[in-house]
């Protein structure tokens, strides 16, 4: 004989509030409607920053997408677990990730359960039912919350009235941080022949390749902003060398090559994950797979993956756009040149992925050049 329904058991004690976090408005709205239809109250968040803020409202379960900007679902879970246990606040991740490593990583950061995209209405109801029933049993063991409801409601109203301002302020801080990075990078490129166009393309190309390599969502978002910092060390190169229209002498070339070390020094010591990755890219984007690059002669997987990606996309972009001392080289010729250095200058795996997404790369290139 089946036991009492979950709704009958839970209703007298509390009405559960579920936080739905997803940067896709259509998915967020659909999942929120599902949850509301199950009889739960719903809070929604458009990104990881807002999700962490709204946890303070006293939500009972977090339903989060894996892929979100600023803070992805893994980052949200990790930060929640700093103060809340899996029994205290269950987290369900909506994901298309199938790799065993991704699943293990999710469990390590404190995800209680998964549900695959596209979300099945019945499966979602059953998973939420089960997790909330466990939570209700634990809550009953801890203490009755009847006498606290008035205080909780009052504090919720007060928190809700402040959340918009807090979330907006955090977004402004994040936007200001990225804008500062962009302007630092632009200052370096301003001395060279290309400016904002080059750094914008390098970021977009790197993002496309990183996504095709199935790197973690947070890494993909970070490399989008970090890769453009690859040449920030050019700020330290004298103009008569940096802007020389003809070939450099050996002495001039040696000075030019110091821009990688200078960039590493400029960006070293930051607490920002974006600048930390930018420092690795700036320092290592002229290293070569076979160990003949500079400044440290790294080889193979000693070279950070973000630098290996930047090496490929920077080579392609540098040759396929005009310079004062030469015209742009056609894409086909550049690809042939890249193939010749497959396994010497370039990581063969990264280069293969780059060629596999060449339609996306050329679309970005055409958009930038008006072709």
Number of C-alpha atoms within 10 A of each C-alpha: 3 4 6 8 9 13 14 9 14 15 11 9 15 12 13 17 19 25 25 25 34 27 18 13 12 10 16 20 15 13 23 22 13 19 22 15 12 16 13 17 16 18 18 21 19 16 23 26 23 21 25 21 17 21 17 13 20 17 17 22 24 27 27 30 26 26 25 23 18 16 21 24 29 27 20 26 29 16 14 20 18 10 9 14 12 16 18 17 20 25 28 24 22 23 18 14 15 9 9 9 10 13 15 11 12 21 15 13 18 22 24 18 17 20 17 14 11 10 15 12 13 9 12 20 14 12 15 21 16 12 20 22 16 14 19 21 13 13 15 11 9 9 8 10 13 10 8 9 12 11 10 14 13 11 15 15 13 12 17 16 11 11 17 14 11 16 17 13 12 15 15 12 12 14 13 12 14 16 13 12 19 18 12 16 25 23 16 21 23 14 16 16 12 16 15 15 13 18 25 18 22 28 22 21 29 30 24 20 28 24 15 15 16 12 14 16 20 18 19 23 23 22 29 21 25 32 35 29 30 30 25 25 25 24 21 16 19 13 12 9 16 19 13 12 12 10 10 14 10 9 8 16 13 11 16 18 16 18 23 26 17 21 26 24 14 16 20 16 11 12 8 11 13 21 25 18 25 29 28 24 31 30 30 30 26 27 27 24 23 17 16 15 17 17 16 15 16 19 18 18 10 12 23 18 19 25 26 27 28 28 26 22 22 23 17 20 21 16 17 17 17 14 14 12 9 11 11 14 15 11 15 10 12 18 15 11 13 18 17 12 16 18 16 18 23 24 23 16 13 22 22 15 17 23 14 13 14 15 11 16 22 14 12 17 19 11 11 13 10 7 8
